[in-house]
Amino acid sequence: MLCPTLFNIFTNVLDGGFESTFTKFTDDTKLSGEVNTAEGRATLQRDMDRLEEWASKNSLKSSKDKCKVLRLG
């Protein structure tokens, strides 16, 4: 069970600065937000870009198969 603990220590630098909802659990992260305006879309995209840049700098790969978009309307 050391891996989840190390993951949380490693990702603590990501706790601040997101305008969207950002959650961490074990070895999983979620970025979510309401996108019903152009501003909301831009905010979520900025946060996704920031998360992707951080992952790239730290040699972490995201699982695109686990990425989902939920559309309600």
Secondary structure, 3 states (H helix, E strand, C coil): CHHHHHHHHHHHHHCCCCCCEEEEECCEEEEECCCCCHHHHHHHHHHHHHHHHHHHHCCCCCCHHHCCCCCCC
